Amino acid sequence: MERKLGTILFLLAAALAAPGCGPGFGVKTPDGFVELDDQEEYAYRATSAEGVVLGVRAEPNRPKGNLGFWTNALDLKLRRIGYEAVDAKEIKTKSGATGKQIRYARMIYDRPHTYWMTVFVTDADVFVVEAGGDTRDFEKSKDAITAAIESFKP
């Protein structure tokens, strides 16, 4: 079982690190952000002037899993590399999509950072909406980031 889980996590990490030329989706770029071009690891990525980022990774739902499976697999990976979960909740977008959001804290270069991971799963695809940055700057952008996540259409 341990070996099987390790294989699944390896495949997941490889899939999420692969270039995102994936399926269509919609997301509104937050106020105060600009969309970045030519992103290799993301299907969509935007940044604020302060360096807070919002990104979307889109990958095939293979092996086929549900929202609980993919959220747990990604959460486990993040915790293993030092992220500390501080909150988790169900998310419902304006388009009616249901997802799971986990909010994390982590120290990077002796500065507190905030990272939000929101997962949406369809029969065909897994979408991971990521937002993060220095906590001081993230706090200034969190309402705009929340609105962007609520605008997401898988």
N, C-alpha and C positions, 0 to 999 in steps of 0.2 A: 504494500500500500504506500509506504514512504517513497519507494522508487517511482511508482506511478504518479504520485503527487508532484515529485520533483520533475518528472518528464513534462507534465501538464504545465507547471510553472515556467519551465524552460521554453516551451512552445509559446506560452502566453507572452513572455518577455521578448522573444524573438519577433512575434507578430506585432507587438506594440512598438517595437523599435524600427520596424520596417517602414519604408516610405509610404505615406498615406495618399494613395491615388484612388481612394475608396469611393464608396457609394455617396449618393447625394444626400444632403441634409441642409438645414437652414439654421443660421444663428445671426443675431443682430450684433454688430460691433458696438461695444459699449461707448457711451459718450466719454470723450477724453482719451480714447484709444485710437490707434491706427492699425489697419490690417497689414500684416507682413507678407511679402511675396516670396516665392521659391523656398518654402519650408519643406525640408526633406522628411522629417519625422512626424509632421502634423498635416492633416487635411485642411486645417485652418489655424491661424495664429495671429493674435493682435497684442499690442503692447501700449502701455501708457508712457508718458515722458519720463516717469520715475522708475520704469522698469518692471512694473507689475504686468504679468502676462496672462492671457486667456488663450487656451488652445483646445482643439478637438482632434482626437485620434479616432479613426474609423477603420475597423478591421472585420473580416468575415467572422461570423459566429461559428468558429471551428476550433476545437471540438464543440459541438452544439451544447450550449449551456444556457441557463436562465439567469435572471438578474441576480439572484442570490449567489449562484456559483461564481459569476464573474466579479461581483463586488467583493466577495470573500477572498478570491484568489489575488486580486489586486491589492486589497488591504493587507493581506499577509506579506506580500512582496514589499510593500512600503514600510511596514513595521519592522521587517528584517533589516532594512537599510537605514533605520533610525528615525522614522517619522512616528510621532506620538498622536494617536487619534484623540481629539478633544470633544467631538460631537458627531452624531450620525442622525440622519433623518430621511424620510421619504420625500421625494420631490415630484410635483405634478406641473408640467409646463402648460402654457396657454393653449397649445395645440392638443393637450390631453395626454401627452406621453408621461409615463410613470418611470421614475428613476430612483436611485439611491445616492445620497451625498454623504461623504465622510469628510470632516474637516480635521486638518492636522496642524501640528506645530513642530518646528524643528529649528535648532540653532545652526546657523551657517556663518562662519567667520565671526563668532561671538556676537551675532545679531539674531534676534528672533525673527523667524520667517513663518508665514501662513501659507498653507496649501489646501485647496479644496479639490476633491475628486468627485465628479458626478458621473454615474454610470447609467446608460440607457441600453437596453437590449431589444432587438427585434429578432424574428426568426432567422433573418439572413445576416445581421450585423451587430457588432458591439461598438458603441460610441462611448468614449471617455472624454468628458469635458473637464479640463484642468484649469485651475486659476491659482496663481501664486506670486509671492514676492515678499520683500521686507515688510514685516507686520505694520510698521508705522505708515508706509505708503499704501499697503493693501487696505488698511482701514479707511483711507480717503476714497478708495475706489469700490468698496464692497457693495454699495447700493447699485452701481452701474453693472458690476459683475453679476449680481443677483438677477437684475433685469435681463441681462444677456442670456443667462442660463434658463430663465423662465421663457425666453423667446425660442429656445432650441426646438427644432422640428426634425425628428429622425425620419 
